Amino acid sequence: MEKAMIIINPTSGKEQGTSCIEQLKKQLAHYEVTVCETQKEGDATDFAKEACKQQLDLVVLVGGDGTVHEGINGLAEQTYRPKVGVVPLGTVNDFARALSIPLDVEGAIACIGGPSVEVDIGKLNGRYFTNVVAIGSLPDSVGNVSSEQKSMLGSLAYAWEGTKAAFQHETYSFDIDADGQQFSEESLLVLVALTNSVGGMSTIADQAAVDDGYLHGFVVRSGSVLTIAKLMTKIAAGTFRDDKDVHAFRAHQMTINGPSGIQLNVDGDMMEHLPAHFSILPKHITVYGKR
């Protein structure tokens, strides 16, 4: 009999996490299943490492992008890596969106055991990420969204904090090296994306694919409040990358330098600081979903 581990964040999805365990067990009827509930930061990483050590066949991550981020960090460095299923219960769920995994519990569970794709994983200063790293005054403000705001307002909490930061308009000077090409920019936002879902929107890194082997970079150059408003409109229209105030590029490796106190927003949570060294692990982990 094959073996599976369910790693679940019981507080995700307004604490709906544990209610889907029985349904998951039915979907995994031919597996010997172990259920591991996270209690603190780092638990999902430790559980995923143990799944690799035991050479389990499947790990199912139940929670938001933070739970997925932790689980992937437990898998990424291991020689043996189980297949991965995702049941998205977070506020944004970028990783699930990028893989066309349904955002409802029943649909996501039904995907497990179906088509799968080998996805790229990004490496940042010795840790790993699945979706996007954001740097600057905009992500710094968004990173301050509290758990209470997320529960009450959902994605509107991010939009509110991001809008406030955009109108305060604080910029930083960044030095960037992308596969040996060097340039400097004054910016309020730098993004490094792996997938076409950034903050729940598919119109920013629309050319990024989960398995294309590239880091996709975007620098929003400093400008007026009118410029920022125009960019918001272009994001909605899907023409963000074509704007003259956006420097879009892609690379296999990047280094971003700037003020040392700036913290990075990694897969939705604040961690790490500049300088940031990026690389990519192409087609590194197999996930149930679609390209």
Secondary structure by P-SEA (a helix, b strand, c coil): cbbbbbbbcccccccccccaaaaaaaaacccbbbbbbbcccaaaaaaaaaaaaacccbbbbcccaaaaaaaaaaccccccccbbbbbcccccaaaaaaacccccaaaaaaaccccccbbbbbbcccccccccccccaaaaaaaaccaaaaacccaaaaaaaaaaaaaabbbbbbbbbcccccccccccbbbbbccccccccccccccccccccbbbbbbbccccaaaaaaaaaaaaacccccccccccccccccccccccccccccccbbbbcccbbbbbbcccccccccc
